[in-house]
Amino acid sequence: MKTRTPDTPHLTRPAADPAPATGLCATARLRTTHNGRITTVPLLHSDGPFHLRRLRPQGERARVCVLGAMSAPLGGDRLALDITAAAHTRLEVTTAAATIALRGCTPDPATYDVRLTVGADASLHWLPQPLISTYGSSLHQTYRLELDGRSHVLLREEQLLGRSAEPPGHLSTRLTVLRAGRTILDQQTVYGTQAPAWDGPAVLGGHRATGQLLLITPDLESPPAPILLGNPSRGHCILSPLADNGGLLATAIAPTLAGLRQLLDAALTHAVDTGRSA
């Protein structure tokens, strides 16, 4: 048995500083292609909290659901969804449940980037469940759409600012749309205590639910003049054409998610009556 002699000092390694808390980094990917008859999904890559599952198709349209495999996004997370609808394909993507932004073990904000690419004569419907910003959370969400000149897109995004009797966290959202390489929409909104007057009469007016519906189609024959839907007690929605006359954008606020969805559905009905649906 080896022993240490009395004149040999006992050396110990200093304790290392604990590693700083870091969030999760994950990117899920989805690609479609057209085999000459139907839309197929050759790439369905799940990662981190995103579990991608095929659903029963509806006619020519392939359908995919994003399931949550864990709680996310938390503070410090770096999450992304990369979705491509190749030329001539038809795709619908939805989520199984609401996305809940939560406080994490680090004060760093979480990021959630959705990248959508739509090819020529392709159609993509992005119809997720709402995003809920909870107290103490911090999230930067971005949507970036890169479209061909003959792409069809229907996009809906909804946010609920705080759960019942709870103030929201910090939420920043940005929507950028490029069509044939040219930017046709780029807007950003910020909610929560770090944003001045975010719940004032010029922004939400005391409402807690907000969202947008974007319809882009080359078949839009005569874009309507901007119209206002709703009423002060149940919320408002404004539907207006984009600058290049190739799409319509509805922006709504309401006291509840149910009221918000009703306003966005009414805007979609008006938009489809104006032009042909995506």
Backbone as CSV, one residue per row, in Angstrom:
resi,resn,N_x,N_y,N_z,CA_x,CA_y,CA_z,C_x,C_y,C_z
1,MET,0.851,-1.196,0.000,0.000,0.000,0.000,0.881,1.239,0.000
2,LYS,0.608,2.183,-0.898,1.418,3.389,-0.979,0.936,4.390,0.061
3,THR,1.922,4.991,0.758,1.600,6.001,1.758,2.298,7.289,1.424
4,ARG,1.762,8.390,1.947,2.366,9.689,1.734,3.279,9.990,2.903
5,THR,4.541,10.381,2.633,5.500,10.684,3.695,5.122,11.980,4.368
6,PRO,5.455,12.162,5.639,5.046,13.353,6.364,5.560,14.652,5.792
7,ASP,6.745,14.631,5.106,7.290,15.881,4.600,6.779,16.242,3.211
8,THR,5.878,15.459,2.672,5.311,15.756,1.355,3.994,16.474,1.537
9,PRO,3.878,17.704,1.058,2.619,18.423,1.246,1.497,17.771,0.461
10,HIS,0.321,17.847,1.011,-0.865,17.291,0.352,-1.467,18.367,-0.548
11,LEU,-1.390,18.141,-1.820,-1.859,19.124,-2.808,-3.272,18.792,-3.242
12,THR,-4.079,19.801,-3.326,-5.447,19.618,-3.827,-5.683,20.585,-4.978
13,ARG,-6.504,20.148,-5.971,-6.849,20.990,-7.121,-7.921,21.986,-6.696
14,PRO,-7.698,23.272,-6.947,-8.733,24.240,-6.571,-10.038,23.946,-7.288
15,ALA,-11.121,24.177,-6.593,-12.431,23.919,-7.189,-12.673,24.856,-8.360
16,ALA,-13.121,24.283,-9.460,-13.387,25.097,-10.660,-14.673,25.885,-10.466
17,ASP,-14.693,27.070,-11.065,-15.917,27.858,-11.026,-17.022,27.119,-11.777
18,PRO,-18.237,27.151,-11.259,-19.314,26.464,-11.972,-19.541,27.087,-13.339
19,ALA,-19.827,26.227,-14.321,-20.049,26.711,-15.685,-21.317,27.560,-15.724
20,PRO,-21.283,28.636,-16.477,-22.486,29.461,-16.566,-23.631,28.682,-17.200
21,ALA,-24.820,28.960,-16.741,-25.983,28.278,-17.292,-26.200,28.713,-18.733
22,THR,-26.413,27.755,-19.600,-26.666,28.046,-21.004,-27.935,27.350,-21.421
23,GLY,-28.554,27.882,-22.462,-29.801,27.308,-22.937,-29.573,26.240,-23.985
24,LEU,-30.659,25.769,-24.518,-30.671,24.721,-25.522,-30.514,25.330,-26.908
25,CYS,-29.772,24.676,-27.759,-29.609,25.099,-29.152,-30.132,23.971,-30.044
26,ALA,-31.160,24.254,-30.829,-31.776,23.206,-31.638,-32.394,23.805,-32.891
27,THR,-32.305,23.057,-34.000,-32.922,23.457,-35.266,-33.612,22.249,-35.880
28,ALA,-34.915,22.348,-36.104,-35.666,21.305,-36.793,-35.848,21.724,-38.246
29,ARG,-35.820,20.734,-39.151,-35.874,21.038,-40.585,-36.930,20.193,-41.281
30,LEU,-37.578,20.829,-42.257,-38.633,20.181,-43.028,-38.496,20.612,-44.476
31,ARG,-38.526,19.628,-45.386,-38.449,19.910,-46.815,-39.500,19.091,-47.549
32,THR,-40.123,19.712,-48.548,-41.052,18.985,-49.403,-40.508,18.945,-50.828
33,THR,-41.026,18.031,-51.604,-40.711,17.965,-53.021,-41.929,17.412,-53.745
34,HIS,-41.962,17.589,-55.052,-43.074,17.103,-55.866,-42.552,16.005,-56.786
35,ASN,-43.168,14.830,-56.703,-42.667,13.696,-57.477,-43.350,13.546,-58.832
36,GLY,-44.053,14.592,-59.255,-44.776,14.526,-60.520,-46.247,14.232,-60.350
37,ARG,-46.625,13.716,-59.159,-48.030,13.420,-58.880,-48.511,14.098,-57.594
38,ILE,-47.741,13.962,-56.514,-48.155,14.476,-55.210,-46.971,15.128,-54.499
39,THR,-47.283,15.827,-53.409,-46.255,16.408,-52.550,-45.735,15.341,-51.594
40,THR,-44.429,15.195,-51.509,-43.810,14.266,-50.569,-42.934,15.060,-49.598
41,VAL,-42.601,14.434,-48.481,-41.780,15.077,-47.443,-40.529,14.225,-47.230
42,PRO,-39.490,14.421,-48.047,-38.290,13.593,-47.912,-37.424,13.936,-46.704
43,LEU,-37.566,15.151,-46.164,-36.767,15.552,-45.001,-37.704,15.974,-43.879
44,LEU,-37.584,15.288,-42.754,-38.370,15.594,-41.564,-37.436,15.363,-40.375
45,HIS,-36.694,16.405,-40.024,-35.642,16.286,-39.003,-36.082,16.971,-37.716
46,SER,-36.343,16.182,-36.683,-36.702,16.720,-35.372,-35.443,17.031,-34.584
47,ASP,-35.563,18.001,-33.677,-34.411,18.371,-32.859,-34.909,19.093,-31.616
48,GLY,-34.236,18.840,-30.485,-34.567,19.545,-29.257,-36.033,19.395,-28.893
49,PRO,-36.724,20.518,-28.660,-38.134,20.444,-28.260,-39.086,20.190,-29.416
50,PHE,-38.573,20.180,-30.656,-39.424,20.047,-31.827,-39.458,18.590,-32.301
51,HIS,-40.634,17.996,-32.241,-40.841,16.657,-32.806,-41.814,16.810,-33.963
52,LEU,-41.362,16.538,-35.182,-42.167,16.722,-36.382,-42.866,15.411,-36.744
53,ARG,-44.161,15.502,-36.961,-44.937,14.296,-37.255,-45.821,14.535,-38.468
54,ARG,-45.808,13.566,-39.399,-46.693,13.653,-40.559,-48.141,13.418,-40.136
55,LEU,-49.043,14.183,-40.750,-50.469,13.998,-40.563,-51.085,13.505,-41.863
56,ARG,-52.326,13.069,-41.791,-53.017,12.622,-42.997,-53.141,13.794,-43.968
57,PRO,-52.727,13.613,-45.223,-52.826,14.730,-46.181,-54.276,15.077,-46.483
58,GLN,-54.479,16.302,-46.927,-55.789,16.762,-47.369,-55.707,17.080,-48.851
59,GLY,-56.216,16.188,-49.661,-56.092,16.363,-51.095,-54.623,16.326,-51.514
60,GLU,-54.193,17.369,-52.222,-52.804,17.447,-52.668,-51.873,18.014,-51.590
61,ARG,-52.433,18.460,-50.466,-51.640,19.169,-49.468,-51.089,18.215,-48.410
62,ALA,-49.745,18.150,-48.314,-49.108,17.413,-47.225,-49.269,18.211,-45.939
63,ARG,-49.360,17.505,-44.799,-49.575,18.172,-43.516,-48.589,17.635,-42.484
64,VAL,-48.014,18.554,-41.720,-47.041,18.203,-40.683,-47.412,18.955,-39.411
65,CYS,-47.301,18.264,-38.268,-47.571,18.872,-36.971,-46.284,18.926,-36.162
66,VAL,-46.047,20.060,-35.507,-44.889,20.223,-34.632,-45.352,19.937,-33.203
67,LEU,-44.813,18.872,-32.620,-45.141,18.499,-31.252,-44.034,18.978,-30.321
68,GLY,-44.403,19.388,-29.108,-43.413,19.817,-28.129,-42.891,18.634,-27.336
69,ALA,-41.587,18.376,-27.433,-40.992,17.250,-26.712,-40.508,17.644,-25.325
70,MET,-40.452,18.941,-25.034,-40.029,19.433,-23.725,-40.486,20.876,-23.591
71,SER,-40.378,21.423,-22.380,-40.746,22.822,-22.170,-39.759,23.729,-22.897
72,ALA,-40.273,24.611,-23.712,-39.431,25.536,-24.469,-40.362,26.551,-25.139
73,PRO,-39.830,27.755,-25.363,-38.462,28.231,-25.100,-38.280,28.750,-23.670
74,LEU,-37.122,28.429,-23.087,-36.707,28.962,-21.799,-35.599,29.988,-22.024
75,GLY,-35.333,30.807,-20.998,-34.283,31.808,-21.120,-32.962,31.195,-21.574
76,GLY,-32.345,31.797,-22.587,-31.075,31.316,-23.112,-31.195,30.326,-24.249
77,ASP,-32.391,29.802,-24.531,-32.557,28.850,-25.628,-32.346,29.533,-26.974
78,ARG,-31.819,28.765,-27.925,-31.652,29.220,-29.304,-32.332,28.192,-30.195
79,LEU,-33.568,28.486,-30.581,-34.391,27.520,-31.294,-34.714,28.030,-32.694
80,ALA,-34.848,27.098,-33.633,-35.166,27.486,-35.003,-35.940,26.382,-35.698
81,LEU,-36.843,26.803,-36.576,-37.535,25.915,-37.489,-37.206,26.370,-38.909
82,ASP,-36.731,25.445,-39.736,-36.340,25.754,-41.114,-37.223,24.917,-42.038
83,ILE,-38.148,25.573,-42.735,-39.168,24.873,-43.527,-39.104,25.349,-44.968
84,THR,-39.047,24.400,-45.896,-39.011,24.723,-47.317,-40.098,23.959,-48.050
85,ALA,-40.953,24.683,-48.748,-41.928,24.091,-49.657,-41.389,24.300,-51.073
86,ALA,-40.885,23.237,-51.668,-40.258,23.346,-52.986,-41.303,23.602,-54.062
87,ALA,-40.831,23.896,-55.264,-41.715,24.265,-56.374,-42.824,23.235,-56.573
88,HIS,-44.033,23.742,-56.776,-45.232,22.959,-57.110,-45.774,22.128,-55.938
89,THR,-45.226,22.270,-54.747,-45.716,21.479,-53.622,-46.791,22.231,-52.850
90,ARG,-47.541,21.480,-52.039,-48.580,22.025,-51.177,-48.314,21.512,-49.763
91,LEU,-48.186,22.434,-48.797,-47.797,22.047,-47.448,-48.561,22.864,-46.422
92,GLU,-48.996,22.198,-45.357,-49.572,22.869,-44.188,-48.806,22.430,-42.952
93,VAL,-48.405,23.387,-42.132,-47.695,23.102,-40.891,-48.463,23.726,-39.739
94,THR,-48.691,22.946,-38.685,-49.368,23.439,-37.504,-48.628,22.938,-36.274
95,THR,-49.121,23.308,-35.099,-48.537,22.829,-33.846,-49.631,22.179,-33.021
96,ALA,-49.227,21.254,-32.138,-50.204,20.501,-31.350,-50.736,21.293,-30.178
97,ALA,-49.968,22.263,-29.676,-50.366,23.023,-28.492,-49.729,24.396,-28.550
98,ALA,-50.154,25.256,-27.648,-49.570,26.591,-27.581,-48.092,26.519,-27.224
99,THR,-47.322,27.472,-27.724,-45.924,27.632,-27.332,-45.874,28.577,-26.136
100,ILE,-45.244,28.139,-25.039,-45.228,28.924,-23.808,-43.797,29.372,-23.525
101,ALA,-43.562,30.681,-23.582,-42.259,31.249,-23.247,-42.159,31.351,-21.728
102,LEU,-41.109,30.731,-21.142,-40.950,30.653,-19.697,-39.611,31.235,-19.270
103,ARG,-39.536,31.613,-18.022,-38.267,32.042,-17.447,-37.324,30.835,-17.358
104,GLY,-36.060,31.042,-17.694,-35.097,29.960,-17.622,-34.121,30.147,-16.476
105,CYS,-33.054,29.345,-16.473,-32.054,29.420,-15.415,-30.999,30.474,-15.704
106,THR,-31.142,31.183,-16.805,-30.229,32.263,-17.162,-31.060,33.496,-17.512
107,PRO,-30.560,34.691,-17.216,-31.322,35.892,-17.570,-31.292,36.217,-19.051
108,ASP,-30.480,35.500,-19.830,-30.412,35.775,-21.267,-31.757,35.505,-21.930
109,PRO,-32.127,36.302,-22.916,-33.379,36.043,-23.627,-33.273,34.784,-24.476
110,ALA,-34.404,34.180,-24.744,-34.472,33.076,-25.696,-34.729,33.635,-27.089
111,THR,-34.311,32.894,-28.102,-34.624,33.255,-29.482,-35.335,32.091,-30.148
112,TYR,-36.303,32.435,-30.985,-37.085,31.431,-31.708,-37.248,31.955,-33.125
113,ASP,-36.516,31.360,-34.054,-36.485,31.828,-35.440,-37.215,30.831,-36.337
114,VAL,-38.178,31.332,-37.099,-38.914,30.518,-38.060,-38.539,31.000,-39.453
115,ARG,-37.933,30.119,-40.227,-37.508,30.454,-41.585,-38.355,29.649,-42.576
116,LEU,-39.085,30.363,-43.427,-39.993,29.735,-44.383,-39.567,30.104,-45.798
117,THR,-39.343,29.089,-46.628,-38.967,29.292,-48.023,-40.000,28.603,-48.901
118,VAL,-40.538,29.342,-49.869,-41.616,28.812,-50.706,-41.227,29.009,-52.167
119,GLY,-41.236,27.922,-52.930,-40.813,27.962,-54.313,-41.905,28.382,-55.279
120,ALA,-41.585,28.299,-56.565,-42.513,28.730,-57.613,-43.736,27.823,-57.649
121,ASP,-44.916,28.447,-57.727,-46.187,27.718,-57.783,-46.358,26.771,-56.606
122,ALA,-45.711,27.061,-55.492,-45.867,26.272,-54.274,-46.772,27.018,-53.302
123,SER,-47.365,26.274,-52.365,-48.287,26.845,-51.387,-47.901,26.357,-50.002
124,LEU,-47.780,27.293,-49.058,-47.464,26.961,-47.674,-48.465,27.628,-46.745
125,HIS,-49.087,26.838,-45.881,-49.943,27.347,-44.816,-49.210,27.122,-43.497
126,TRP,-48.907,28.207,-42.793,-48.277,28.138,-41.469,-49.332,28.568,-40.462
127,LEU,-49.864,27.601,-39.696,-51.017,27.848,-38.829,-50.758,27.270,-37.431
128,PRO,-49.844,27.849,-36.678,-49.538,27.312,-35.350,-50.564,27.748,-34.308
129,GLN,-50.517,27.088,-33.161,-51.283,27.533,-32.011,-50.598,28.775,-31.422
130,PRO,-51.261,29.496,-30.508,-50.708,30.775,-30.040,-49.409,30.635,-29.252
131,LEU,-48.705,31.754,-29.167,-47.536,31.905,-28.311,-47.965,32.654,-27.053
132,ILE,-47.621,32.123,-25.873,-47.991,32.733,-24.597,-46.737,33.251,-23.914
133,SER,-46.702,34.546,-23.639,-45.569,35.180,-22.950,-45.891,35.237,-21.460
134,THR,-45.158,34.466,-20.643,-45.427,34.401,-19.206,-44.536,35.371,-18.442
135,TYR,-44.934,35.667,-17.217,-44.204,36.616,-16.371,-42.765,36.146,-16.141
136,GLY,-41.811,37.047,-16.335,-40.406,36.736,-16.125,-39.693,36.189,-17.340
137,SER,-40.423,35.858,-18.404,-39.790,35.323,-19.609,-39.267,36.454,-20.480
138,SER,-38.350,36.108,-21.379,-37.809,37.063,-22.350,-37.560,36.307,-23.648
139,LEU,-38.246,36.714,-24.713,-38.181,35.975,-25.971,-38.112,36.938,-27.144
140,HIS,-37.189,36.643,-28.062,-37.115,37.330,-29.354,-37.516,36.321,-30.424
141,GLN,-38.642,36.576,-31.086,-39.119,35.672,-32.139,-39.048,36.372,-33.487
142,THR,-38.594,35.647,-34.501,-38.526,36.201,-35.851,-39.156,35.242,-36.845
143,TYR,-39.830,35.815,-37.829,-40.293,35.084,-39.003,-39.600,35.696,-40.219
144,ARG,-39.004,34.843,-41.031,-38.392,35.305,-42.276,-38.924,34.439,-43.416
145,LEU,-39.652,35.073,-44.338,-40.241,34.379,-45.471,-39.509,34.788,-46.739
146,GLU,-39.027,33.804,-47.480,-38.392,34.041,-48.771,-39.234,33.340,-49.828
147,LEU,-39.848,34.152,-50.692,-40.858,33.655,-51.610,-40.433,33.868,-53.055
148,ASP,-40.896,32.964,-53.908,-40.800,33.163,-55.348,-41.920,34.109,-55.780
149,GLY,-41.811,34.650,-56.968,-42.854,35.543,-57.450,-44.191,34.866,-57.647
150,ARG,-44.210,33.506,-57.706,-45.454,32.771,-57.900,-45.808,31.944,-56.670
151,SER,-45.327,32.309,-55.517,-45.608,31.576,-54.279,-46.961,31.978,-53.703
152,HIS,-47.566,31.029,-52.980,-48.800,31.267,-52.234,-48.508,31.002,-50.756
153,VAL,-48.884,31.927,-49.892,-48.610,31.789,-48.461,-49.822,32.234,-47.652
154,LEU,-50.149,31.444,-46.649,-51.111,31.840,-45.620,-50.422,31.642,-44.280
155,LEU,-50.204,32.728,-43.560,-49.480,32.687,-42.286,-50.323,33.333,-41.211
156,ARG,-50.437,32.639,-40.075,-51.145,33.192,-38.926,-50.231,33.116,-37.704
157,GLU,-50.129,34.227,-36.970,-49.394,34.231,-35.700,-50.246,34.941,-34.657
158,GLU,-50.283,34.361,-33.451,-51.098,34.897,-32.366,-50.270,34.888,-31.085
159,GLN,-50.420,35.941,-30.287,-49.708,36.024,-29.005,-50.686,36.378,-27.895
160,LEU,-50.487,35.737,-26.745,-51.229,36.077,-25.537,-50.227,36.617,-24.526
161,LEU,-50.472,37.827,-24.051,-49.521,38.516,-23.187,-49.877,38.259,-21.726
162,GLY,-49.273,37.220,-21.163,-49.522,36.825,-19.786,-50.654,35.828,-19.673
163,ARG,-50.530,34.932,-18.691,-51.620,34.017,-18.401,-52.669,34.723,-17.540
164,SER,-53.633,34.002,-17.039,-54.723,34.615,-16.284,-54.196,35.383,-15.077
165,ALA,-54.569,36.678,-14.984,-54.180,37.562,-13.877,-52.659,37.653,-13.728
166,GLU,-51.938,37.601,-14.837,-50.476,37.637,-14.813,-49.974,38.640,-15.846
167,PRO,-49.020,39.491,-15.488,-48.421,40.364,-16.502,-47.529,39.546,-17.434
168,PRO,-47.280,40.041,-18.635,-46.440,39.285,-19.567,-44.965,39.448,-19.258
169,GLY,-44.178,38.634,-19.912,-42.737,38.841,-19.921,-42.374,39.846,-21.003
170,HIS,-41.121,39.798,-21.440,-40.664,40.665,-22.529,-40.748,39.867,-23.826
171,LEU,-41.466,40.388,-24.804,-41.666,39.689,-26.072,-41.393,40.630,-27.227
172,SER,-40.489,40.218,-28.098,-40.178,40.963,-29.313,-40.434,40.048,-30.503
173,THR,-41.217,40.506,-31.471,-41.501,39.705,-32.664,-41.188,40.532,-33.911
174,ARG,-40.657,39.866,-34.912,-40.328,40.537,-36.172,-40.762,39.656,-37.338
175,LEU,-41.410,40.261,-38.310,-41.883,39.568,-39.507,-41.260,40.237,-40.724
176,THR,-40.486,39.451,-41.481,-39.814,39.949,-42.686,-40.216,39.066,-43.859
177,VAL,-40.670,39.691,-44.953,-41.105,38.951,-46.131,-40.344,39.467,-47.342
178,LEU,-39.688,38.552,-48.051,-39.009,38.871,-49.302,-39.682,38.111,-50.428
179,ARG,-39.988,38.829,-51.495,-40.635,38.220,-52.651,-39.775,38.469,-53.872
180,ALA,-39.317,37.372,-54.479,-38.406,37.470,-55.622,-37.187,38.325,-55.270
181,GLY,-36.703,38.170,-54.032,-35.508,38.876,-53.588,-35.733,40.293,-53.118
182,ARG,-36.961,40.792,-53.162,-37.259,42.165,-52.765,-38.081,42.174,-51.492
183,THR,-37.702,42.999,-50.535,-38.425,43.074,-49.274,-39.752,43.791,-49.490
184,ILE,-40.849,43.114,-49.132,-42.167,43.727,-49.268,-42.816,43.984,-47.907
185,LEU,-42.232,43.437,-46.835,-42.756,43.684,-45.492,-41.651,43.427,-44.485
186,ASP,-41.467,44.356,-43.568,-40.487,44.190,-42.491,-40.968,45.019,-41.312
187,GLN,-41.502,44.360,-40.307,-42.045,45.076,-39.169,-41.699,44.349,-37.869
188,GLN,-41.586,45.114,-36.804,-41.226,44.570,-35.500,-42.115,45.191,-34.436
189,THR,-42.542,44.364,-33.480,-43.322,44.832,-32.339,-42.676,44.318,-31.062
190,VAL,-42.791,45.109,-29.993,-42.201,44.756,-28.702,-43.258,44.973,-27.623
191,TYR,-43.401,43.992,-26.732,-44.376,44.058,-25.654,-43.689,43.778,-24.319
192,GLY,-44.298,44.255,-23.231,-43.766,44.015,-21.892,-43.237,45.283,-21.268
193,THR,-42.804,45.173,-20.023,-42.431,46.349,-19.244,-41.237,47.100,-19.833
194,GLN,-40.394,46.420,-20.615,-39.237,47.103,-21.192,-39.607,47.964,-22.403
195,ALA,-40.822,47.837,-22.886,-41.262,48.612,-24.047,-42.208,49.710,-23.578
196,PRO,-41.871,50.972,-23.774,-42.745,52.054,-23.304,-44.081,52.070,-24.030
197,ALA,-45.144,52.256,-23.272,-46.505,52.451,-23.802,-47.020,51.258,-24.598
198,TRP,-46.477,50.052,-24.341,-46.889,48.891,-25.124,-48.368,48.541,-24.920
199,ASP,-48.926,48.852,-23.730,-50.330,48.552,-23.487,-51.197,49.809,-23.507
200,GLY,-50.664,50.900,-24.038,-51.411,52.148,-24.115,-52.406,52.148,-25.258
201,PRO,-53.167,53.216,-25.402,-54.215,53.276,-26.429,-53.673,53.235,-27.852
202,ALA,-52.409,53.596,-28.054,-51.861,53.581,-29.409,-51.378,52.206,-29.839
203,VAL,-51.303,51.251,-28.903,-50.804,49.917,-29.240,-51.897,48.881,-28.958
204,LEU,-52.017,48.421,-27.724,-52.977,47.373,-27.409,-54.262,47.887,-26.785
205,GLY,-54.239,49.076,-26.222,-55.444,49.630,-25.633,-56.031,48.781,-24.520
206,GLY,-55.170,48.122,-23.750,-55.647,47.297,-22.645,-55.954,45.858,-23.002
207,HIS,-55.919,45.507,-24.283,-56.162,44.118,-24.682,-54.926,43.255,-24.410
208,ARG,-55.135,41.932,-24.317,-54.039,41.022,-23.981,-53.686,40.075,-25.110
209,ALA,-54.505,40.001,-26.141,-54.251,39.098,-27.261,-54.019,39.919,-28.520
210,THR,-53.018,39.524,-29.280,-52.700,40.237,-30.515,-52.189,39.234,-31.542
211,GLY,-52.343,39.562,-32.807,-51.887,38.635,-33.832,-52.031,39.204,-35.226
212,GLN,-51.539,38.420,-36.197,-51.564,38.828,-37.595,-51.923,37.644,-38.481
213,LEU,-52.472,37.974,-39.614,-52.727,36.985,-40.647,-52.235,37.562,-41.964
214,LEU,-51.383,36.809,-42.639,-50.761,37.269,-43.883,-51.182,36.349,-45.017
215,LEU,-51.707,36.920,-46.072,-52.085,36.176,-47.274,-51.336,36.774,-48.452
216,ILE,-50.528,35.940,-49.094,-49.781,36.374,-50.276,-50.095,35.409,-51.412
217,THR,-50.572,35.944,-52.512,-50.900,35.122,-53.671,-50.810,35.965,-54.932
218,PRO,-50.243,35.420,-56.004,-50.215,36.173,-57.265,-51.582,36.258,-57.924
219,ASP,-52.573,35.516,-57.405,-53.910,35.511,-58.002,-54.804,36.622,-57.486
220,LEU,-54.277,37.460,-56.602,-55.078,38.549,-56.060,-55.309,39.582,-57.162
221,GLU,-56.538,39.667,-57.625,-56.827,40.486,-58.798,-56.967,41.963,-58.469
222,SER,-57.710,42.272,-57.406,-57.973,43.668,-57.078,-57.896,43.853,-55.569
223,PRO,-56.723,44.213,-55.026,-56.594,44.379,-53.580,-57.579,45.425,-53.066
224,PRO,-58.249,45.135,-51.937,-59.241,46.077,-51.431,-58.585,47.247,-50.728
225,ALA,-59.350,48.286,-50.527,-58.896,49.381,-49.679,-58.874,48.881,-48.240
226,PRO,-58.048,49.465,-47.372,-58.012,49.027,-45.965,-59.399,49.111,-45.332
227,ILE,-59.724,48.081,-44.546,-61.003,48.067,-43.850,-60.764,47.759,-42.376
228,LEU,-61.680,48.199,-41.516,-61.604,47.982,-40.078,-62.738,47.070,-39.667
229,LEU,-62.403,45.976,-38.969,-63.385,45.023,-38.484,-63.423,45.057,-36.962
230,GLY,-64.553,44.661,-36.369,-64.646,44.567,-34.921,-65.263,45.797,-34.288
231,ASN,-65.157,45.852,-32.934,-65.680,46.978,-32.169,-64.820,47.165,-30.931
232,PRO,-64.931,48.300,-30.233,-64.025,48.587,-29.118,-64.022,47.545,-28.007
233,SER,-65.174,46.946,-27.684,-65.227,46.018,-26.561,-64.679,44.642,-26.914
234,ARG,-64.834,44.223,-28.156,-64.396,42.878,-28.563,-63.090,42.879,-29.335
235,GLY,-62.536,44.043,-29.569,-61.281,44.119,-30.293,-61.457,44.607,-31.719
236,HIS,-60.323,44.940,-32.325,-60.328,45.474,-33.682,-59.363,44.684,-34.567
237,CYS,-59.637,44.721,-35.852,-58.753,44.126,-36.851,-58.751,45.028,-38.073
238,ILE,-57.573,45.340,-38.570,-57.469,46.111,-39.806,-56.862,45.218,-40.879
239,LEU,-57.506,45.198,-42.033,-57.053,44.426,-43.184,-56.631,45.401,-44.265
240,SER,-55.382,45.287,-44.709,-54.867,46.236,-45.689,-53.949,45.520,-46.672
241,PRO,-53.855,46.028,-47.906,-52.974,45.414,-48.908,-51.520,45.773,-48.654
242,LEU,-50.630,44.898,-49.102,-49.207,45.204,-49.066,-48.852,46.147,-50.210
243,ALA,-47.645,46.690,-50.129,-47.255,47.739,-51.069,-47.215,47.253,-52.513
244,ASP,-46.884,45.969,-52.739,-46.750,45.502,-54.126,-48.041,44.923,-54.674
245,ASN,-49.153,45.055,-53.911,-50.471,44.590,-54.341,-50.539,43.078,-54.531
246,GLY,-49.584,42.354,-53.965,-49.596,40.901,-54.094,-50.015,40.189,-52.831
247,GLY,-50.493,40.933,-51.832,-50.853,40.280,-50.590,-51.678,41.175,-49.697
248,LEU,-52.215,40.566,-48.641,-53.029,41.267,-47.658,-52.517,40.936,-46.265
249,LEU,-52.547,41.924,-45.388,-52.101,41.737,-44.007,-53.211,42.179,-43.073
250,ALA,-53.614,41.277,-42.172,-54.592,41.596,-41.142,-53.877,41.646,-39.804
251,THR,-54.074,42.718,-39.043,-53.500,42.875,-37.708,-54.641,43.109,-36.732
252,ALA,-54.662,42.306,-35.646,-55.810,42.348,-34.742,-55.369,42.391,-33.289
253,ILE,-56.222,42.981,-32.445,-56.077,42.947,-30.993,-57.438,42.612,-30.401
254,ALA,-57.421,41.886,-29.270,-58.675,41.476,-28.646,-58.411,41.157,-27.183
255,PRO,-59.455,41.121,-26.364,-59.248,40.796,-24.948,-58.904,39.334,-24.704
256,THR,-59.312,38.427,-25.603,-59.069,36.994,-25.433,-58.572,36.394,-26.737
257,LEU,-57.982,35.193,-26.622,-57.540,34.496,-27.823,-58.712,34.093,-28.705
258,ALA,-59.825,33.713,-28.089,-61.003,33.337,-28.882,-61.500,34.518,-29.707
259,GLY,-61.526,35.694,-29.093,-61.934,36.877,-29.831,-60.956,37.240,-30.928
260,LEU,-59.675,37.052,-30.656,-58.653,37.322,-31.668,-58.818,36.399,-32.867
261,ARG,-59.032,35.105,-32.609,-59.195,34.156,-33.711,-60.429,34.499,-34.553
262,GLN,-61.508,34.927,-33.923,-62.702,35.311,-34.675,-62.414,36.478,-35.611
263,LEU,-61.653,37.455,-35.130,-61.328,38.603,-35.969,-60.443,38.189,-37.145
264,LEU,-59.442,37.354,-36.893,-58.552,36.926,-37.972,-59.291,36.045,-38.972
265,ASP,-60.205,35.192,-38.494,-61.006,34.382,-39.407,-61.898,35.260,-40.281
266,ALA,-62.477,36.307,-39.679,-63.310,37.221,-40.467,-62.476,37.942,-41.520
267,ALA,-61.241,38.309,-41.160,-60.366,38.964,-42.128,-60.004,38.019,-43.265
268,LEU,-59.762,36.742,-42.943,-59.437,35.768,-43.982,-60.610,35.563,-44.917
269,THR,-61.810,35.468,-44.370,-63.002,35.312,-45.209,-63.136,36.498,-46.169
270,HIS,-62.906,37.686,-45.667,-62.986,38.874,-46.531,-61.889,38.829,-47.595
271,ALA,-60.687,38.392,-47.205,-59.579,38.347,-48.151,-59.844,37.321,-49.249
272,VAL,-60.381,36.154,-48.871,-60.663,35.111,-49.868,-61.792,35.564,-50.798
273,ASP,-62.754,36.281,-50.257,-63.818,36.797,-51.115,-63.279,37.821,-52.122
274,THR,-62.184,38.481,-51.728,-61.603,39.490,-52.618,-60.796,38.850,-53.742
275,GLY,-60.023,37.866,-53.399,-59.204,37.181,-54.395,-59.338,35.679,-54.215
276,ARG,-58.569,34.913,-54.884,-58.606,33.466,-54.726,-57.704,33.063,-53.571
277,SER,-58.084,32.011,-52.827,-57.336,31.581,-51.654,-56.020,30.952,-52.068
278,ALA,-55.054,30.886,-51.075,-53.749,30.312,-51.353,-53.860,28.800,-51.512
